[in-house]
Amino acid sequence: MNYLVITLTALVPLFVGFIWYNNTFGFGKIWMAETGLSEEKMRSDFNPLKLFGTVYLLGILMAVAMTPMVIHQFGFRSLLAGVAGINDSETEAGRVYAYVMENFAGQYRSFGHGALHGCMTAILLVLPVLAINALFERKSWKYIFIHLGFWVITLSLMGAILCRYFQFSVS
């Protein structure tokens, strides 16, 4: 794992959330109206270290989970995971793995490709989970789309950063 890129990528939900849910220039007022929250309620029992620390830790989990989604070479490595000798250049598996990684490790490793996978993850995975929960909670589609917009931007940025800057060892 590339821990530096993971830890930096985990900050994205905090930064995007600050802008997206801001009362002055974001969707904060609409979001609070849709959830039934008030500024007083938001300030009560507010522990910034607990809240932002937990969001950051969850961001780390998301960054770790997204890495194999946006970097296709992890899929090839997982195909050979159970094959003995994958890290040994003297074995056939090791030679095949080394050849593929030497020749194709940079394929589809762009900011745009990672953003595409992040956006797809938001629409194909987060939207159904979010909408199912929101519909059972009797929340509006406005509520769902406010959150979906946040996740599309957040996961697109996370995927873009991971895909472009995450480096891993061929061996």
C-alpha positions, 0 to 999 in steps of 0.5 A: 500500500502507498500509505502517503497517497492513501492518507492524503486522499482520505482528506478529500471528503473533509474538504469537499464536505466543507464546501458542499455543505457550507451554509454560505456558498454550498448546499448547507441551508437546503440540506439542513431544511431537508434533514430537519436540522437547525444551526442550533442542533448542529452546534449542540454536542459538537465535538470537532475532533471526534467528528472530523477524526471519524470522517478522516478514518472512514476516508482512509477506509474508502481510499483503501477500498477504492484503490483496486477499483481504479487501478486495474493492475491490482486485478491482474495481481489478484488473478495470480494471488494463489499462484506459487512463485509470483514474486520469483522471476525464476518461475513461470508465474513470476516471469508472466507477472513481471512481463505484464507489469513491466509492459502494462503497469502504466495503462489507464493510470490517469487522473481522468480515468480514476475520476471516471471510476470514482463517478461510476462508483458513486452512481452505481454503488452509493446512489442505490445504498443512499436512495434505499436508506433515504426512501425508507426514512421518508426523505425527499429526492432533493435530499438524495440528490444533494448527497449524491452530488457530494459523493460524485464529486468526492469519489471522483476526486478520490479515484482521480488522485489514487489512479494518478499518484498511487505507485506500487512495486512490481515485485 
